């Protein structure tokens, strides 16, 4: 199950579970659409994988399957 991480690893922008602006790679590295497009050319700086829109978890499933609250930020700039 996807973690649905709460923020962009580049700019620390909030990305709630229902955000259409969240982008992830196959390792679930998470970035906002602005950073993914303008800074990263749609490629994850951590693994080199493709960044795609993160799926939305239905609200009625979040109660039993909550999104992660652990914020992750890159040690090096994007």
For each residue, the residues with C-beta under 8 A, 3 or more apart:
1: 65
2: 24 28 54 55 57
3: 28 67 68 70
4: 17 22 54 57 67 68
5: 15 28 30 67 68 70 71 72
6: 14 15 16 67 68 69 70 71
7: 12 13 14 15 30 71 72 73
8: 11 12 13 15 30 31 32 35
9: 29 30 31 46 72 73 74 78
10: 31 32 35 39 40 74 77 78
11: 8 32 34 35 78
12: 7 8 71 73
13: 7 8 21 32 34 35
14: 6 7
15: 5 6 7 8 19 21 22 30 32 54
16: 6 19 67
17: 4 56 57 62 67
18: 56 57 59
19: 15 16 22 54
20: 33 53 56
21: 13 15 32 33 34
22: 4 15 19 30 31 32 33 53 54
23: 30 31 32 33 36 42 51 52 53 54
24: 2 28 29 30 31 51 52 54
25: 28 29 44 46 47 49 50 51 52
26: 47 49 50
27: 44 46 47 49
28: 2 3 5 24 25
29: 9 24 25 44 46 47 49 72
30: 5 7 8 9 15 22 23 24 54 72
31: 8 9 10 22 23 24 35 36 40 44 51 78
32: 8 10 11 13 15 21 22 23 35 36
33: 20 21 22 23 36 37 53
34: 11 13 21 37 38 39
35: 8 10 11 13 31 32 38 39 40 78
36: 23 31 32 33 39 40 42 51
37: 33 34 40 41 42
38: 34 35
39: 10 34 35 36 78
40: 10 31 35 36 37 43 44 45 51 78
41: 37
42: 23 36 37 50 51
43: 40 48 49 50 51
44: 25 27 29 31 40 47 48 49 50 51
45: 40 74 78
46: 9 25 27 29 74
47: 25 26 27 29 44
48: 43 44
49: 25 26 27 29 43 44
50: 25 26 42 43 44
51: 23 24 25 31 36 40 42 43 44
52: 23 24 25
53: 20 22 23 33
54: 2 4 15 19 22 23 24 30
55: 2
56: 17 18 20
57: 2 4 17 18 61 62 65 67
58: 61 62
59: 18 62
60: 63
61: 57 58 64 65
62: 17 57 58 59 65 66 67
63: 60 66
64: 61
65: 1 57 61 62
66: 62 63 69
67: 3 4 5 6 16 17 57 62
68: 3 4 5 6
69: 6 66
70: 3 5 6
71: 5 6 7 12
72: 5 7 9 29 30
73: 7 9 12
74: 9 10 45 46 77 78
75:
76:
77: 10 74
78: 9 10 11 31 35 39 40 45 74
